[in-house]
Amino acid sequence: MTISRRKLIEPQITPFYHVINRCVRRAYLCGDDPYNGKNYQHRRGWIVNKIKQLAAVFCIDVCAYAVMSNHYHLVLKIDTEQQKKLTPEAVISRWLQLFNGHPIAVDFLKEGQIGADKQQALSKLVAEWQQRLGSISWFMRCLNEEIARKANKEDQCKGAFWEGRFKSQALLDEQALLSCMMYVDLNPIRAGVTPSLDQSDFTSIQQRIREYRQTKVSRLSKVPSSANHFQLLPFVGAEHQTKIAGINFAFADYLELIDWTGRCIRNDKKGFIASNQPKILQQLGITPDAWLEHSEQFMEHYANVSGKWSRMCAFKQHAGGHWCKGKSASHQLHPN
């Protein structure tokens, strides 16, 4: 039985979520379609550009993304603190970037004030829009509807473009977040689409690597770097977790881990495990075998939630479910 989305996405339990959406048609979402001989590579740019726009409007940060041939992955974080701090003017201004606004809201934004008789209606609108600006469901709705309309126009057809509603997985702790991000970032390599992280087009790891290198070059040359991409949620290191909002690992350590993992799952390196275990795995106490298995089969191991087993069961009970998938996998990822 399908579980209500509001029960599967609960920011008070965890702000991190993995979402996946798949194209329903035989034709590919992006890349070369073997059936009709057409190339849809440009649609990847549509998706990334729309994610960039939505990340600037919604109170939702992007941790990782990967746009594949017939589906895409996102790892998102709901920023509830930013959402609560939005002023009525900011809420209306953000919402009008996506939709035509209500006349009362438009008038308020232009004039700075409205009559007392309209104040209650405005307050209701602002409260509703503010709630939506922290909603992954609305984020995905805005993303999927525009891509579907553009693809239908290009294909000169009508009907559903996406395979039902998007799938979501709650990520309850650092181990689950790290493992899921690794799964998303390595998607093109695991699928045999690209041989290296540098060549993994339309992925967050390629963007992070390029920005990391550009930052180092700009520091040496003292020339400010130009940001052509949207700002991903930064790696801040565990020592800064109480001061800066971000992912509680150092990017250099994450880069070491993903490079090590990517080399281990290559077809010509099957079964190979290097002796120098990455720093992050040592800190978390995760064995190399367990980590590699999660990097390749994260989606198969879990359903709607990933994390420590006790927290997974509590989340599932909160959502109204009676069975939770991934007990053995959770114990591997949380050995202590």
KOLDRENKE-716482 format. One record per residue (C-alpha): x, y, z; residue in three letters. Coordinates in Angstrom, 3 decimals. Layout:
BEGIN
c1 = X&c2 = Y&c3 = Z&type = ALA
...
# end
This chain:
BEGIN
c1 = 0.000&c2 = 0.000&c3 = 0.000&type = MET
c1 = 1.314&c2 = 3.435&c3 = -0.977&type = THR
c1 = 2.363&c2 = 5.584&c3 = 1.986&type = ILE
c1 = 1.441&c2 = 9.256&c3 = 2.054&type = SER
c1 = 4.317&c2 = 11.522&c3 = 1.021&type = ARG
c1 = 3.901&c2 = 13.739&c3 = 4.082&type = ARG
c1 = 4.694&c2 = 10.697&c3 = 6.240&type = LYS
c1 = 7.752&c2 = 9.730&c3 = 4.182&type = LEU
c1 = 9.222&c2 = 13.256&c3 = 4.232&type = ILE
c1 = 9.369&c2 = 14.614&c3 = 7.779&type = GLU
c1 = 11.930&c2 = 17.439&c3 = 8.243&type = PRO
c1 = 11.667&c2 = 17.217&c3 = 12.036&type = GLN
c1 = 13.087&c2 = 13.682&c3 = 11.898&type = ILE
c1 = 15.730&c2 = 14.245&c3 = 9.205&type = THR
c1 = 16.337&c2 = 17.054&c3 = 6.681&type = PRO
c1 = 18.149&c2 = 14.735&c3 = 4.182&type = PHE
c1 = 16.364&c2 = 12.814&c3 = 1.412&type = TYR
c1 = 17.303&c2 = 10.845&c3 = -1.678&type = HIS
c1 = 14.796&c2 = 11.254&c3 = -4.524&type = VAL
c1 = 14.643&c2 = 9.424&c3 = -7.857&type = ILE
c1 = 12.479&c2 = 9.918&c3 = -10.912&type = ASN
c1 = 12.347&c2 = 7.786&c3 = -14.056&type = ARG
c1 = 11.116&c2 = 8.428&c3 = -17.589&type = CYS
c1 = 8.104&c2 = 6.253&c3 = -18.493&type = VAL
c1 = 8.552&c2 = 6.179&c3 = -22.245&type = ARG
c1 = 10.605&c2 = 3.874&c3 = -24.417&type = ARG
c1 = 12.497&c2 = 6.945&c3 = -25.627&type = ALA
c1 = 15.386&c2 = 8.023&c3 = -23.444&type = TYR
c1 = 15.233&c2 = 11.028&c3 = -21.167&type = LEU
c1 = 18.740&c2 = 12.085&c3 = -22.232&type = CYS
c1 = 21.529&c2 = 10.839&c3 = -24.476&type = GLY
c1 = 21.259&c2 = 8.607&c3 = -27.563&type = ASP
c1 = 17.975&c2 = 6.785&c3 = -28.107&type = ASP
c1 = 18.719&c2 = 3.428&c3 = -29.829&type = PRO
c1 = 15.114&c2 = 3.133&c3 = -31.051&type = TYR
c1 = 14.711&c2 = 6.326&c3 = -33.068&type = ASN
c1 = 18.354&c2 = 7.338&c3 = -33.518&type = GLY
c1 = 17.859&c2 = 10.769&c3 = -31.964&type = LYS
c1 = 20.091&c2 = 12.372&c3 = -29.374&type = ASN
c1 = 18.533&c2 = 13.965&c3 = -26.285&type = TYR
c1 = 21.727&c2 = 14.981&c3 = -24.514&type = GLN
c1 = 20.546&c2 = 18.590&c3 = -24.301&type = HIS
c1 = 17.761&c2 = 17.544&c3 = -21.917&type = ARG
c1 = 20.347&c2 = 16.958&c3 = -19.203&type = ARG
c1 = 21.070&c2 = 20.664&c3 = -19.375&type = GLY
c1 = 17.358&c2 = 21.372&c3 = -18.974&type = TRP
c1 = 17.280&c2 = 19.402&c3 = -15.750&type = ILE
c1 = 20.453&c2 = 20.863&c3 = -14.239&type = VAL
c1 = 19.402&c2 = 24.420&c3 = -15.137&type = ASN
c1 = 15.987&c2 = 23.899&c3 = -13.570&type = LYS
c1 = 17.558&c2 = 22.443&c3 = -10.422&type = ILE
c1 = 19.769&c2 = 25.538&c3 = -10.284&type = LYS
c1 = 16.740&c2 = 27.833&c3 = -10.467&type = GLN
c1 = 14.760&c2 = 25.877&c3 = -7.879&type = LEU
c1 = 17.709&c2 = 25.679&c3 = -5.453&type = ALA
c1 = 17.826&c2 = 29.485&c3 = -5.460&type = ALA
c1 = 14.083&c2 = 29.791&c3 = -4.799&type = VAL
c1 = 13.298&c2 = 26.948&c3 = -2.398&type = PHE
c1 = 14.735&c2 = 26.538&c3 = 1.092&type = CYS
c1 = 16.233&c2 = 23.247&c3 = -0.082&type = ILE
c1 = 19.946&c2 = 22.540&c3 = -0.583&type = ASP
c1 = 21.332&c2 = 20.110&c3 = -3.167&type = VAL
c1 = 23.931&c2 = 17.693&c3 = -1.786&type = CYS
c1 = 24.339&c2 = 15.493&c3 = -4.868&type = ALA
c1 = 22.796&c2 = 14.893&c3 = -8.273&type = TYR
c1 = 23.262&c2 = 12.656&c3 = -11.309&type = ALA
c1 = 21.291&c2 = 12.885&c3 = -14.557&type = VAL
c1 = 21.312&c2 = 9.522&c3 = -16.347&type = MET
c1 = 19.867&c2 = 8.320&c3 = -19.667&type = SER
c1 = 16.340&c2 = 7.575&c3 = -18.442&type = ASN
c1 = 16.273&c2 = 8.760&c3 = -14.812&type = HIS
c1 = 17.906&c2 = 11.156&c3 = -12.386&type = TYR
c1 = 18.954&c2 = 11.160&c3 = -8.719&type = HIS
c1 = 18.971&c2 = 14.007&c3 = -6.200&type = LEU
c1 = 20.142&c2 = 14.142&c3 = -2.584&type = VAL
c1 = 18.397&c2 = 17.096&c3 = -0.945&type = LEU
c1 = 18.444&c2 = 18.828&c3 = 2.423&type = LYS
c1 = 15.475&c2 = 20.825&c3 = 3.700&type = ILE
c1 = 16.691&c2 = 24.045&c3 = 5.357&type = ASP
c1 = 13.936&c2 = 24.574&c3 = 7.919&type = THR
c1 = 15.827&c2 = 27.391&c3 = 9.662&type = GLU
c1 = 16.017&c2 = 29.462&c3 = 6.489&type = GLN
c1 = 12.373&c2 = 28.663&c3 = 5.746&type = GLN
c1 = 11.239&c2 = 29.979&c3 = 9.162&type = LYS
c1 = 13.259&c2 = 33.196&c3 = 8.809&type = LYS
c1 = 11.716&c2 = 34.251&c3 = 5.486&type = LEU
c1 = 9.881&c2 = 37.574&c3 = 5.642&type = THR
c1 = 6.508&c2 = 37.951&c3 = 3.867&type = PRO
c1 = 8.257&c2 = 40.030&c3 = 1.196&type = GLU
c1 = 10.867&c2 = 37.305&c3 = 0.648&type = ALA
c1 = 8.223&c2 = 34.575&c3 = 0.465&type = VAL
c1 = 6.204&c2 = 36.456&c3 = -2.158&type = ILE
c1 = 9.297&c2 = 37.445&c3 = -4.144&type = SER
c1 = 10.527&c2 = 33.845&c3 = -4.274&type = ARG
c1 = 7.131&c2 = 32.410&c3 = -5.180&type = TRP
c1 = 6.613&c2 = 34.891&c3 = -8.018&type = LEU
c1 = 9.780&c2 = 33.558&c3 = -9.662&type = GLN
c1 = 7.905&c2 = 30.301&c3 = -10.267&type = LEU
c1 = 4.211&c2 = 31.148&c3 = -10.530&type = PHE
c1 = 1.886&c2 = 34.026&c3 = -11.320&type = ASN
c1 = 1.076&c2 = 35.607&c3 = -7.976&type = GLY
c1 = -2.246&c2 = 36.409&c3 = -6.400&type = HIS
c1 = -3.239&c2 = 40.066&c3 = -7.060&type = PRO
c1 = -3.213&c2 = 40.834&c3 = -3.332&type = ILE
c1 = 0.364&c2 = 39.533&c3 = -2.994&type = ALA
c1 = 1.492&c2 = 41.407&c3 = -6.108&type = VAL
c1 = -0.002&c2 = 44.639&c3 = -4.803&type = ASP
c1 = 1.663&c2 = 44.164&c3 = -1.421&type = PHE
c1 = 5.043&c2 = 43.626&c3 = -3.078&type = LEU
c1 = 4.641&c2 = 46.768&c3 = -5.192&type = LYS
c1 = 3.122&c2 = 49.083&c3 = -2.601&type = GLU
c1 = 4.637&c2 = 47.679&c3 = 0.590&type = GLY
c1 = 1.264&c2 = 47.608&c3 = 2.307&type = GLN
c1 = -2.384&c2 = 46.701&c3 = 1.749&type = ILE
c1 = -5.727&c2 = 47.477&c3 = 3.328&type = GLY
c1 = -6.805&c2 = 45.833&c3 = 6.564&type = ALA
c1 = -9.612&c2 = 44.018&c3 = 4.744&type = ASP
c1 = -7.042&c2 = 42.141&c3 = 2.632&type = LYS
c1 = -4.506&c2 = 41.452&c3 = 5.377&type = GLN
c1 = -6.041&c2 = 38.140&c3 = 6.462&type = GLN
c1 = -6.082&c2 = 36.814&c3 = 2.902&type = ALA
c1 = -2.455&c2 = 37.873&c3 = 2.429&type = LEU
c1 = -1.349&c2 = 36.200&c3 = 5.678&type = SER
c1 = -3.005&c2 = 32.964&c3 = 4.583&type = LYS
c1 = -1.286&c2 = 33.081&c3 = 1.179&type = LEU
c1 = 2.139&c2 = 33.824&c3 = 2.682&type = VAL
c1 = 1.810&c2 = 30.988&c3 = 5.212&type = ALA
c1 = 0.862&c2 = 28.538&c3 = 2.453&type = GLU
c1 = 3.670&c2 = 29.610&c3 = 0.119&type = TRP
c1 = 6.221&c2 = 29.605&c3 = 2.947&type = GLN
c1 = 5.306&c2 = 26.006&c3 = 3.757&type = GLN
c1 = 5.663&c2 = 25.043&c3 = 0.089&type = ARG
c1 = 9.122&c2 = 26.656&c3 = -0.172&type = LEU
c1 = 10.408&c2 = 23.964&c3 = 2.197&type = GLY
c1 = 8.544&c2 = 21.110&c3 = 0.505&type = SER
c1 = 10.421&c2 = 18.508&c3 = -1.537&type = ILE
c1 = 7.114&c2 = 17.533&c3 = -3.150&type = SER
c1 = 6.694&c2 = 21.060&c3 = -4.536&type = TRP
c1 = 10.366&c2 = 21.192&c3 = -5.522&type = PHE
c1 = 9.934&c2 = 17.991&c3 = -7.535&type = MET
c1 = 6.605&c2 = 19.136&c3 = -8.963&type = ARG
c1 = 8.182&c2 = 22.313&c3 = -10.338&type = CYS
c1 = 11.111&c2 = 20.360&c3 = -11.764&type = LEU
c1 = 9.161&c2 = 17.516&c3 = -13.338&type = ASN
c1 = 6.302&c2 = 19.533&c3 = -14.807&type = GLU
c1 = 8.565&c2 = 21.874&c3 = -16.767&type = GLU
c1 = 10.761&c2 = 19.067&c3 = -18.121&type = ILE
c1 = 7.678&c2 = 17.030&c3 = -19.106&type = ALA
c1 = 6.122&c2 = 19.989&c3 = -20.952&type = ARG
c1 = 9.330&c2 = 20.755&c3 = -22.846&type = LYS
c1 = 9.906&c2 = 17.089&c3 = -23.736&type = ALA
c1 = 6.305&c2 = 16.655&c3 = -24.919&type = ASN
c1 = 6.608&c2 = 19.740&c3 = -27.084&type = LYS
c1 = 9.867&c2 = 18.497&c3 = -28.540&type = GLU
c1 = 8.455&c2 = 15.000&c3 = -29.161&type = ASP
c1 = 5.190&c2 = 16.469&c3 = -30.506&type = GLN
c1 = 3.046&c2 = 14.307&c3 = -28.260&type = CYS
c1 = 0.931&c2 = 14.369&c3 = -25.107&type = LYS
c1 = 0.626&c2 = 12.231&c3 = -22.008&type = GLY
c1 = 2.700&c2 = 11.171&c3 = -19.022&type = ALA
c1 = 6.431&c2 = 11.628&c3 = -19.289&type = PHE
c1 = 7.425&c2 = 10.407&c3 = -15.804&type = TRP
c1 = 6.875&c2 = 6.983&c3 = -14.270&type = GLU
c1 = 4.353&c2 = 7.907&c3 = -11.582&type = GLY
c1 = 5.339&c2 = 9.921&c3 = -8.536&type = ARG
c1 = 8.986&c2 = 10.265&c3 = -7.556&type = PHE
c1 = 10.545&c2 = 7.802&c3 = -5.104&type = LYS
c1 = 12.069&c2 = 9.090&c3 = -1.870&type = SER
c1 = 14.366&c2 = 7.695&c3 = 0.812&type = GLN
c1 = 14.896&c2 = 9.354&c3 = 4.192&type = ALA
c1 = 18.578&c2 = 9.480&c3 = 5.203&type = LEU
c1 = 18.662&c2 = 9.376&c3 = 9.000&type = LEU
c1 = 22.367&c2 = 9.808&c3 = 9.802&type = ASP
c1 = 25.825&c2 = 10.599&c3 = 8.418&type = GLU
c1 = 26.502&c2 = 7.021&c3 = 7.324&type = GLN
c1 = 23.311&c2 = 6.890&c3 = 5.286&type = ALA
c1 = 23.943&c2 = 10.343&c3 = 3.776&type = LEU
c1 = 27.534&c2 = 9.532&c3 = 2.840&type = LEU
c1 = 26.661&c2 = 6.127&c3 = 1.388&type = SER
c1 = 23.777&c2 = 7.541&c3 = -0.647&type = CYS
c1 = 25.820&c2 = 10.451&c3 = -1.997&type = MET
c1 = 28.515&c2 = 7.987&c3 = -3.029&type = MET
c1 = 25.900&c2 = 5.843&c3 = -4.773&type = TYR
c1 = 24.597&c2 = 8.880&c3 = -6.689&type = VAL
c1 = 28.004&c2 = 10.322&c3 = -7.602&type = ASP
c1 = 29.276&c2 = 6.970&c3 = -8.888&type = LEU
c1 = 26.139&c2 = 6.202&c3 = -10.917&type = ASN
c1 = 27.697&c2 = 6.932&c3 = -14.350&type = PRO
c1 = 30.845&c2 = 4.933&c3 = -13.554&type = ILE
c1 = 28.858&c2 = 2.000&c3 = -12.194&type = ARG
c1 = 26.669&c2 = 2.034&c3 = -15.331&type = ALA
c1 = 29.736&c2 = 2.069&c3 = -17.588&type = GLY
c1 = 28.775&c2 = 5.427&c3 = -19.102&type = VAL
c1 = 32.066&c2 = 7.130&c3 = -18.225&type = THR
c1 = 35.508&c2 = 5.906&c3 = -17.104&type = PRO
c1 = 36.324&c2 = 8.671&c3 = -14.592&type = SER
c1 = 34.841&c2 = 11.210&c3 = -12.196&type = LEU
c1 = 36.154&c2 = 14.099&c3 = -14.311&type = ASP
c1 = 34.177&c2 = 12.848&c3 = -17.300&type = GLN
c1 = 30.940&c2 = 12.201&c3 = -15.377&type = SER
c1 = 28.928&c2 = 14.940&c3 = -17.068&type = ASP
c1 = 25.879&c2 = 16.396&c3 = -15.345&type = PHE
c1 = 26.831&c2 = 15.073&c3 = -11.918&type = THR
c1 = 27.543&c2 = 16.842&c3 = -8.656&type = SER
c1 = 30.948&c2 = 15.197&c3 = -8.237&type = ILE
c1 = 32.173&c2 = 16.612&c3 = -11.559&type = GLN
c1 = 30.917&c2 = 20.054&c3 = -10.507&type = GLN
c1 = 32.578&c2 = 19.797&c3 = -7.084&type = ARG
c1 = 35.914&c2 = 18.669&c3 = -8.556&type = ILE
c1 = 35.952&c2 = 21.492&c3 = -11.110&type = ARG
c1 = 35.029&c2 = 24.099&c3 = -8.502&type = GLU
c1 = 37.660&c2 = 22.694&c3 = -6.119&type = TYR
c1 = 40.367&c2 = 22.980&c3 = -8.782&type = ARG
c1 = 39.177&c2 = 26.408&c3 = -9.871&type = GLN
c1 = 39.284&c2 = 27.631&c3 = -6.281&type = THR
c1 = 42.872&c2 = 26.407&c3 = -5.878&type = LYS
c1 = 43.936&c2 = 28.086&c3 = -9.133&type = VAL
c1 = 42.204&c2 = 31.348&c3 = -8.235&type = SER
c1 = 43.941&c2 = 31.376&c3 = -4.842&type = ARG
c1 = 47.337&c2 = 30.959&c3 = -6.461&type = LEU
c1 = 46.682&c2 = 33.530&c3 = -9.209&type = SER
c1 = 44.648&c2 = 35.808&c3 = -6.891&type = LYS
c1 = 41.952&c2 = 35.990&c3 = -9.574&type = VAL
c1 = 38.355&c2 = 35.540&c3 = -8.343&type = PRO
c1 = 36.697&c2 = 32.364&c3 = -9.623&type = SER
c1 = 33.541&c2 = 32.569&c3 = -11.694&type = SER
c1 = 30.618&c2 = 30.406&c3 = -10.551&type = ALA
c1 = 28.602&c2 = 29.104&c3 = -13.509&type = ASN
c1 = 26.866&c2 = 26.453&c3 = -11.414&type = HIS
c1 = 24.492&c2 = 26.695&c3 = -8.496&type = PHE
c1 = 25.951&c2 = 26.355&c3 = -5.008&type = GLN
c1 = 25.915&c2 = 22.788&c3 = -3.739&type = LEU
c1 = 25.680&c2 = 22.182&c3 = -0.003&type = LEU
c1 = 29.340&c2 = 22.495&c3 = 1.038&type = PRO
c1 = 31.540&c2 = 20.039&c3 = 2.888&type = PHE
c1 = 32.479&c2 = 21.820&c3 = 6.097&type = VAL
c1 = 34.386&c2 = 19.222&c3 = 8.095&type = GLY
c1 = 33.208&c2 = 17.723&c3 = 11.387&type = ALA
c1 = 35.039&c2 = 20.353&c3 = 13.418&type = GLU
c1 = 32.782&c2 = 23.083&c3 = 12.000&type = HIS
c1 = 29.454&c2 = 21.311&c3 = 12.252&type = GLN
c1 = 28.135&c2 = 23.584&c3 = 14.996&type = THR
c1 = 29.078&c2 = 26.789&c3 = 13.169&type = LYS
c1 = 28.380&c2 = 26.272&c3 = 9.474&type = ILE
c1 = 25.489&c2 = 24.472&c3 = 7.797&type = ALA
c1 = 26.892&c2 = 21.793&c3 = 5.538&type = GLY
c1 = 28.036&c2 = 18.188&c3 = 5.188&type = ILE
c1 = 30.109&c2 = 17.177&c3 = 8.202&type = ASN
c1 = 33.120&c2 = 15.824&c3 = 6.348&type = PHE
c1 = 36.074&c2 = 17.454&c3 = 4.634&type = ALA
c1 = 35.777&c2 = 17.461&c3 = 0.840&type = PHE
c1 = 39.350&c2 = 16.199&c3 = 0.471&type = ALA
c1 = 38.413&c2 = 13.129&c3 = 2.543&type = ASP
c1 = 35.240&c2 = 12.595&c3 = 0.508&type = TYR
c1 = 37.239&c2 = 12.904&c3 = -2.715&type = LEU
c1 = 39.715&c2 = 10.304&c3 = -1.450&type = GLU
c1 = 36.850&c2 = 7.971&c3 = -0.547&type = LEU
c1 = 34.992&c2 = 8.301&c3 = -3.849&type = ILE
c1 = 38.199&c2 = 7.891&c3 = -5.854&type = ASP
c1 = 39.041&c2 = 4.735&c3 = -3.893&type = TRP
c1 = 35.497&c2 = 3.402&c3 = -4.245&type = THR
c1 = 35.334&c2 = 4.161&c3 = -7.965&type = GLY
c1 = 38.569&c2 = 2.290&c3 = -8.612&type = ARG
c1 = 37.379&c2 = -0.722&c3 = -6.627&type = CYS
c1 = 34.083&c2 = -1.141&c3 = -8.491&type = ILE
c1 = 35.556&c2 = -0.905&c3 = -11.982&type = ARG
c1 = 35.046&c2 = -4.056&c3 = -14.055&type = ASN
c1 = 38.767&c2 = -4.556&c3 = -14.598&type = ASP
c1 = 39.353&c2 = -4.258&c3 = -10.840&type = LYS
c1 = 36.582&c2 = -6.588&c3 = -9.645&type = LYS
c1 = 37.230&c2 = -7.780&c3 = -6.114&type = GLY
c1 = 40.206&c2 = -5.468&c3 = -5.631&type = PHE
c1 = 40.482&c2 = -3.673&c3 = -2.279&type = ILE
c1 = 43.411&c2 = -1.362&c3 = -1.660&type = ALA
c1 = 45.317&c2 = -1.731&c3 = 1.589&type = SER
c1 = 45.174&c2 = 1.989&c3 = 2.380&type = ASN
c1 = 41.592&c2 = 2.275&c3 = 3.647&type = GLN
c1 = 40.235&c2 = 5.867&c3 = 3.293&type = PRO
c1 = 40.154&c2 = 8.087&c3 = 6.375&type = LYS
c1 = 36.341&c2 = 8.406&c3 = 6.469&type = ILE
c1 = 35.841&c2 = 4.619&c3 = 6.597&type = LEU
c1 = 38.330&c2 = 4.386&c3 = 9.452&type = GLN
c1 = 36.471&c2 = 7.119&c3 = 11.361&type = GLN
c1 = 33.073&c2 = 5.449&c3 = 10.885&type = LEU
c1 = 34.370&c2 = 1.919&c3 = 11.439&type = GLY
c1 = 32.835&c2 = 0.597&c3 = 8.202&type = ILE
c1 = 34.581&c2 = -2.354&c3 = 6.552&type = THR
c1 = 35.705&c2 = -1.956&c3 = 2.911&type = PRO
c1 = 33.532&c2 = -4.885&c3 = 1.779&type = ASP
c1 = 30.394&c2 = -3.415&c3 = 3.352&type = ALA
c1 = 31.125&c2 = 0.020&c3 = 1.914&type = TRP
c1 = 31.630&c2 = -1.246&c3 = -1.632&type = LEU
c1 = 28.439&c2 = -3.280&c3 = -1.445&type = GLU
c1 = 26.473&c2 = -0.174&c3 = -0.405&type = HIS
c1 = 28.101&c2 = 1.919&c3 = -3.119&type = SER
c1 = 26.836&c2 = -0.498&c3 = -5.752&type = GLU
c1 = 23.512&c2 = -1.650&c3 = -4.281&type = GLN
c1 = 22.199&c2 = 1.178&c3 = -2.083&type = PHE
c1 = 18.807&c2 = 1.212&c3 = -3.808&type = MET
c1 = 18.435&c2 = -2.561&c3 = -3.496&type = GLU
c1 = 19.278&c2 = -2.584&c3 = 0.216&type = HIS
c1 = 16.720&c2 = -0.007&c3 = 1.377&type = TYR
c1 = 13.178&c2 = 1.107&c3 = 0.588&type = ALA
c1 = 11.952&c2 = 4.462&c3 = 1.945&type = ASN
c1 = 14.531&c2 = 4.963&c3 = 4.693&type = VAL
c1 = 18.198&c2 = 4.328&c3 = 5.485&type = SER
c1 = 20.138&c2 = 4.732&c3 = 8.716&type = GLY
c1 = 20.726&c2 = 2.988&c3 = 12.027&type = LYS
c1 = 18.290&c2 = 0.089&c3 = 12.398&type = TRP
c1 = 16.559&c2 = 1.395&c3 = 15.538&type = SER
c1 = 15.958&c2 = 4.773&c3 = 13.888&type = ARG
c1 = 14.751&c2 = 3.100&c3 = 10.699&type = MET
c1 = 12.140&c2 = 1.142&c3 = 12.654&type = CYS
c1 = 11.019&c2 = 4.273&c3 = 14.511&type = ALA
c1 = 10.711&c2 = 6.201&c3 = 11.236&type = PHE
c1 = 8.725&c2 = 3.376&c3 = 9.637&type = LYS
c1 = 6.389&c2 = 3.234&c3 = 12.627&type = GLN
c1 = 5.908&c2 = 7.004&c3 = 12.384&type = HIS
c1 = 5.017&c2 = 6.607&c3 = 8.690&type = ALA
c1 = 2.445&c2 = 3.948&c3 = 9.516&type = GLY
c1 = 4.302&c2 = 0.968&c3 = 8.067&type = GLY
c1 = 4.726&c2 = -2.425&c3 = 9.707&type = HIS
c1 = 7.786&c2 = -3.720&c3 = 7.860&type = TRP
c1 = 11.185&c2 = -2.150&c3 = 7.272&type = CYS
c1 = 13.656&c2 = -3.282&c3 = 4.599&type = LYS
c1 = 17.420&c2 = -3.238&c3 = 5.151&type = GLY
c1 = 18.192&c2 = -4.691&c3 = 8.603&type = LYS
c1 = 21.366&c2 = -6.565&c3 = 7.648&type = SER
c1 = 22.554&c2 = -3.700&c3 = 5.434&type = ALA
c1 = 22.004&c2 = -1.215&c3 = 8.258&type = SER
c1 = 24.060&c2 = -3.324&c3 = 10.664&type = HIS
c1 = 26.893&c2 = -3.376&c3 = 8.098&type = GLN
c1 = 26.848&c2 = 0.407&c3 = 7.783&type = LEU
c1 = 26.586&c2 = 0.873&c3 = 11.584&type = HIS
c1 = 28.955&c2 = -1.766&c3 = 13.018&type = PRO
c1 = 28.911&c2 = -0.180&c3 = 16.474&type = ASN
# end
